Amino acid sequence: VQLVESGGGLVQPGGSLRLSCVNPGFAFSNYIMRWYRQPPGKEREVVATIHSTGGLTTYADSVKGRFTISSDNDKHTVYLQMNSLKPEDTAVYYCSETIRGLWGQGTQVTVSS
């Protein structure tokens, strides 16, 4: 089972993108889903987390107020809405399911004028 990400692309500074992460396999009733990103030449970092229990969400300080993580359990999908994008948000973005150790293939986000 592998997660499938989509929604990346090229966007100008100040623009928005919405990333999607679809789980085609496991039941979407118990999960901890995370979005990570890896900027060029840097280590991978956690961007946002959502827990199935209570819908708890947490964010990296660098994206608070700009990014929103959400889930649609009926569609087995987790989203990352990214607003007010900055050049420093440029990275490959990955989704991960922590309990099962699943990862997606990554989707490139480039913020540039």
C-alpha positions as protocol buffer text, in pm:
chain_id: "A"
residue {
  index: 1
  type: VAL
  ca { x: 0 y: 0 z: 0 }
}
residue {
  index: 2
  type: GLN
  ca { x: 138 y: 338 z: -94 }
}
residue {
  index: 3
  type: LEU
  ca { x: -3 y: 684 z: -48 }
}
residue {
  index: 4
  type: VAL
  ca { x: -64 y: 887 z: -363 }
}
residue {
  index: 5
  type: GLU
  ca { x: 3 y: 1261 z: -362 }
}
residue {
  index: 6
  type: SER
  ca { x: -101 y: 1523 z: -613 }
}
residue {
  index: 7
  type: GLY
  ca { x: -148 y: 1897 z: -649 }
}
residue {
  index: 8
  type: GLY
  ca { x: 206 y: 2029 z: -666 }
}
residue {
  index: 9
  type: GLY
  ca { x: 327 y: 2274 z: -927 }
}
residue {
  index: 10
  type: LEU
  ca { x: 471 y: 2616 z: -997 }
}
residue {
  index: 11
  type: VAL
  ca { x: 308 y: 2915 z: -828 }
}
residue {
  index: 12
  type: GLN
  ca { x: 400 y: 3279 z: -782 }
}
residue {
  index: 13
  type: PRO
  ca { x: 479 y: 3421 z: -439 }
}
residue {
  index: 14
  type: GLY
  ca { x: 157 y: 3497 z: -254 }
}
residue {
  index: 15
  type: GLY
  ca { x: -30 y: 3228 z: -443 }
}
residue {
  index: 16
  type: SER
  ca { x: -203 y: 2913 z: -321 }
}
residue {
  index: 17
  type: LEU
  ca { x: -194 y: 2541 z: -384 }
}
residue {
  index: 18
  type: ARG
  ca { x: -381 y: 2246 z: -240 }
}
residue {
  index: 19
  type: LEU
  ca { x: -204 y: 1915 z: -206 }
}
residue {
  index: 20
  type: SER
  ca { x: -396 y: 1589 z: -180 }
}
residue {
  index: 21
  type: CYS
  ca { x: -287 y: 1256 z: -33 }
}
residue {
  index: 22
  type: VAL
  ca { x: -505 y: 956 z: -108 }
}
residue {
  index: 23
  type: ASN
  ca { x: -488 y: 630 z: 79 }
}
residue {
  index: 24
  type: PRO
  ca { x: -611 y: 364 z: -157 }
}
residue {
  index: 25
  type: GLY
  ca { x: -583 y: 77 z: 90 }
}
residue {
  index: 26
  type: PHE
  ca { x: -639 y: 87 z: 464 }
}
residue {
  index: 27
  type: ALA
  ca { x: -952 y: 184 z: 650 }
}
residue {
  index: 28
  type: PHE
  ca { x: -942 y: 550 z: 731 }
}
residue {
  index: 29
  type: SER
  ca { x: -1062 y: 521 z: 1090 }
}
residue {
  index: 30
  type: ASN
  ca { x: -737 y: 533 z: 1286 }
}
residue {
  index: 31
  type: TYR
  ca { x: -443 y: 733 z: 1158 }
}
residue {
  index: 32
  type: ILE
  ca { x: -182 y: 998 z: 1219 }
}
residue {
  index: 33
  type: MET
  ca { x: -119 y: 1168 z: 888 }
}
residue {
  index: 34
  type: ARG
  ca { x: 170 y: 1406 z: 833 }
}
residue {
  index: 35
  type: TRP
  ca { x: 289 y: 1631 z: 555 }
}
residue {
  index: 36
  type: TYR
  ca { x: 666 y: 1666 z: 530 }
}
residue {
  index: 37
  type: ARG
  ca { x: 877 y: 1872 z: 295 }
}
residue {
  index: 38
  type: GLN
  ca { x: 1237 y: 1858 z: 180 }
}
residue {
  index: 39
  type: PRO
  ca { x: 1380 y: 2181 z: 37 }
}
residue {
  index: 40
  type: PRO
  ca { x: 1673 y: 2154 z: -206 }
}
residue {
  index: 41
  type: GLY
  ca { x: 1990 y: 2063 z: -20 }
}
residue {
  index: 42
  type: LYS
  ca { x: 1816 y: 2046 z: 318 }
}
residue {
  index: 43
  type: GLU
  ca { x: 1676 y: 1779 z: 548 }
}
residue {
  index: 44
  type: ARG
  ca { x: 1317 y: 1666 z: 546 }
}
residue {
  index: 45
  type: GLU
  ca { x: 1097 y: 1845 z: 799 }
}
residue {
  index: 46
  type: VAL
  ca { x: 746 y: 1800 z: 936 }
}
residue {
  index: 47
  type: VAL
  ca { x: 504 y: 2063 z: 809 }
}
residue {
  index: 48
  type: ALA
  ca { x: 168 y: 1956 z: 953 }
}
residue {
  index: 49
  type: THR
  ca { x: 2 y: 1667 z: 1137 }
}
residue {
  index: 50
  type: ILE
  ca { x: -357 y: 1553 z: 1177 }
}
residue {
  index: 51
  type: HIS
  ca { x: -483 y: 1285 z: 1415 }
}
residue {
  index: 52
  type: SER
  ca { x: -795 y: 1079 z: 1347 }
}
residue {
  index: 53
  type: THR
  ca { x: -877 y: 1095 z: 1719 }
}
residue {
  index: 54
  type: GLY
  ca { x: -1034 y: 1431 z: 1785 }
}
residue {
  index: 55
  type: GLY
  ca { x: -902 y: 1581 z: 1464 }
}
residue {
  index: 56
  type: LEU
  ca { x: -605 y: 1735 z: 1645 }
}
residue {
  index: 57
  type: THR
  ca { x: -379 y: 1935 z: 1412 }
}
residue {
  index: 58
  type: THR
  ca { x: -29 y: 2077 z: 1463 }
}
residue {
  index: 59
  type: TYR
  ca { x: 193 y: 2289 z: 1241 }
}
residue {
  index: 60
  type: ALA
  ca { x: 553 y: 2391 z: 1202 }
}
residue {
  index: 61
  type: ASP
  ca { x: 607 y: 2750 z: 1312 }
}
residue {
  index: 62
  type: SER
  ca { x: 713 y: 2845 z: 960 }
}
residue {
  index: 63
  type: VAL
  ca { x: 369 y: 2764 z: 815 }
}
residue {
  index: 64
  type: LYS
  ca { x: 130 y: 2853 z: 1098 }
}
residue {
  index: 65
  type: GLY
  ca { x: -149 y: 3077 z: 978 }
}
residue {
  index: 66
  type: ARG
  ca { x: -75 y: 2999 z: 612 }
}
residue {
  index: 67
  type: PHE
  ca { x: -117 y: 2621 z: 577 }
}
residue {
  index: 68
  type: THR
  ca { x: -416 y: 2409 z: 680 }
}
residue {
  index: 69
  type: ILE
  ca { x: -424 y: 2031 z: 704 }
}
residue {
  index: 70
  type: SER
  ca { x: -761 y: 1857 z: 680 }
}
residue {
  index: 71
  type: SER
  ca { x: -909 y: 1518 z: 604 }
}
residue {
  index: 72
  type: ASP
  ca { x: -1208 y: 1372 z: 424 }
}
residue {
  index: 73
  type: ASN
  ca { x: -1254 y: 1027 z: 571 }
}
residue {
  index: 74
  type: ASP
  ca { x: -1517 y: 926 z: 315 }
}
residue {
  index: 75
  type: LYS
  ca { x: -1266 y: 993 z: 37 }
}
residue {
  index: 76
  type: HIS
  ca { x: -967 y: 851 z: 229 }
}
residue {
  index: 77
  type: THR
  ca { x: -790 y: 1175 z: 155 }
}
residue {
  index: 78
  type: VAL
  ca { x: -583 y: 1425 z: 350 }
}
residue {
  index: 79
  type: TYR
  ca { x: -528 y: 1776 z: 216 }
}
residue {
  index: 80
  type: LEU
  ca { x: -274 y: 2050 z: 270 }
}
residue {
  index: 81
  type: GLN
  ca { x: -409 y: 2391 z: 176 }
}
residue {
  index: 82
  type: MET
  ca { x: -116 y: 2627 z: 129 }
}
residue {
  index: 83
  type: ASN
  ca { x: -183 y: 3001 z: 111 }
}
residue {
  index: 84
  type: SER
  ca { x: 44 y: 3305 z: 97 }
}
residue {
  index: 85
  type: LEU
  ca { x: 321 y: 3091 z: -45 }
}
residue {
  index: 86
  type: LYS
  ca { x: 680 y: 3211 z: -21 }
}
residue {
  index: 87
  type: PRO
  ca { x: 991 y: 3114 z: -219 }
}
residue {
  index: 88
  type: GLU
  ca { x: 1121 y: 2937 z: 92 }
}
residue {
  index: 89
  type: ASP
  ca { x: 823 y: 2700 z: 73 }
}
residue {
  index: 90
  type: THR
  ca { x: 981 y: 2549 z: -239 }
}
residue {
  index: 91
  type: ALA
  ca { x: 1036 y: 2179 z: -169 }
}
residue {
  index: 92
  type: VAL
  ca { x: 928 y: 1828 z: -246 }
}
residue {
  index: 93
  type: TYR
  ca { x: 624 y: 1760 z: -27 }
}
residue {
  index: 94
  type: TYR
  ca { x: 552 y: 1412 z: 105 }
}
residue {
  index: 95
  type: CYS
  ca { x: 261 y: 1268 z: 298 }
}
residue {
  index: 96
  type: SER
  ca { x: 304 y: 990 z: 551 }
}
residue {
  index: 97
  type: GLU
  ca { x: 85 y: 770 z: 768 }
}
residue {
  index: 98
  type: THR
  ca { x: 279 y: 731 z: 1092 }
}
residue {
  index: 99
  type: ILE
  ca { x: 108 y: 428 z: 1252 }
}
residue {
  index: 100
  type: ARG
  ca { x: 164 y: 207 z: 945 }
}
residue {
  index: 101
  type: GLY
  ca { x: 484 y: 367 z: 823 }
}
residue {
  index: 102
  type: LEU
  ca { x: 348 y: 453 z: 480 }
}
residue {
  index: 103
  type: TRP
  ca { x: 482 y: 721 z: 246 }
}
residue {
  index: 104
  type: GLY
  ca { x: 387 y: 883 z: -79 }
}
residue {
  index: 105
  type: GLN
  ca { x: 620 y: 943 z: -373 }
}
residue {
  index: 106
  type: GLY
  ca { x: 638 y: 1320 z: -320 }
}
residue {
  index: 107
  type: THR
  ca { x: 511 y: 1615 z: -520 }
}
residue {
  index: 108
  type: GLN
  ca { x: 718 y: 1918 z: -620 }
}
residue {
  index: 109
  type: VAL
  ca { x: 609 y: 2264 z: -510 }
}
residue {
  index: 110
  type: THR
  ca { x: 799 y: 2557 z: -659 }
}
residue {
  index: 111
  type: VAL
  ca { x: 727 y: 2914 z: -554 }
}
residue {
  index: 112
  type: SER
  ca { x: 888 y: 3159 z: -793 }
}
residue {
  index: 113
  type: SER
  ca { x: 811 y: 3467 z: -998 }
}
